[in-house]
């Protein structure tokens, strides 16, 4: 038993003395090469799907289409807006955005930018935009906004799982 433990300890000691870069150099990485290229190709092809989901959200906001917006979010999503955790999109729609939609006569985005990066079945994005809201009481709200998003891809397509936006009055 003591000889076995000594051999295990000696083997472990020798293994720790092998320089990691040298060990990595000797490994066969050929099986990874095709996988990495395939993943990069898939990423380039389907970033457009994640972009379309975020553009569809913007379009649904402009149309004030609550049903279209709900379809773009995962059930267990998390929404953050201007420093407040709003909960899931369903909660956000019920307690915040939904009541606001009833008072909005017009909602328009201006100068949107969108950058999406895919990482496997997930993607993250950031957006900048301006927006103008006309309310039924005659008030007009104009803001510059930013948003970050995390999206997940599954058999049903891309869904937003986390969305964080903030805005401020435009500065000249």
Secondary structure in CASP SS format (residue, H / E / C, confidence):
PFRMAT SS
TARGET T0000
AUTHOR 0000-0000-0000
METHOD secondary structure of the structure
MODEL  1
X C 1.00
X H 1.00
X H 1.00
X H 1.00
X H 1.00
X H 1.00
X H 1.00
X H 1.00
X H 1.00
X H 1.00
X H 1.00
X H 1.00
X H 1.00
X H 1.00
X H 1.00
X H 1.00
X H 1.00
X C 1.00
X C 1.00
X H 1.00
X H 1.00
X H 1.00
X H 1.00
X H 1.00
X H 1.00
X H 1.00
X C 1.00
X C 1.00
X C 1.00
X H 1.00
X H 1.00
X H 1.00
X H 1.00
X H 1.00
X H 1.00
X H 1.00
X H 1.00
X H 1.00
X H 1.00
X H 1.00
X H 1.00
X H 1.00
X H 1.00
X H 1.00
X H 1.00
X H 1.00
X H 1.00
X H 1.00
X H 1.00
X H 1.00
X H 1.00
X H 1.00
X H 1.00
X H 1.00
X H 1.00
X H 1.00
X H 1.00
X H 1.00
X H 1.00
X H 1.00
X H 1.00
X H 1.00
X H 1.00
X C 1.00
X C 1.00
X H 1.00
X H 1.00
X H 1.00
X H 1.00
X H 1.00
X C 1.00
X C 1.00
X E 1.00
X E 1.00
X E 1.00
X E 1.00
X E 1.00
X E 1.00
X E 1.00
X E 1.00
X E 1.00
X C 1.00
X C 1.00
X E 1.00
X E 1.00
X E 1.00
X E 1.00
X C 1.00
X H 1.00
X H 1.00
X H 1.00
X H 1.00
X H 1.00
X H 1.00
X H 1.00
X H 1.00
X H 1.00
X H 1.00
X H 1.00
X H 1.00
X H 1.00
X H 1.00
X H 1.00
X E 1.00
X E 1.00
X E 1.00
X E 1.00
X E 1.00
X E 1.00
X E 1.00
X E 1.00
X E 1.00
X E 1.00
X E 1.00
X E 1.00
X E 1.00
X E 1.00
X E 1.00
X E 1.00
X C 1.00
X C 1.00
X E 1.00
X E 1.00
X E 1.00
X E 1.00
X E 1.00
X E 1.00
X E 1.00
X E 1.00
X E 1.00
X E 1.00
X E 1.00
X E 1.00
X E 1.00
X E 1.00
X C 1.00
X C 1.00
X C 1.00
X C 1.00
X E 1.00
X E 1.00
X E 1.00
X E 1.00
X E 1.00
X E 1.00
X E 1.00
X E 1.00
X E 1.00
X E 1.00
X E 1.00
X E 1.00
X E 1.00
X E 1.00
X E 1.00
X C 1.00
X C 1.00
X E 1.00
X E 1.00
X E 1.00
X E 1.00
X E 1.00
X E 1.00
X E 1.00
X E 1.00
X E 1.00
X E 1.00
X E 1.00
X E 1.00
X C 1.00
X C 1.00
X C 1.00
X C 1.00
END
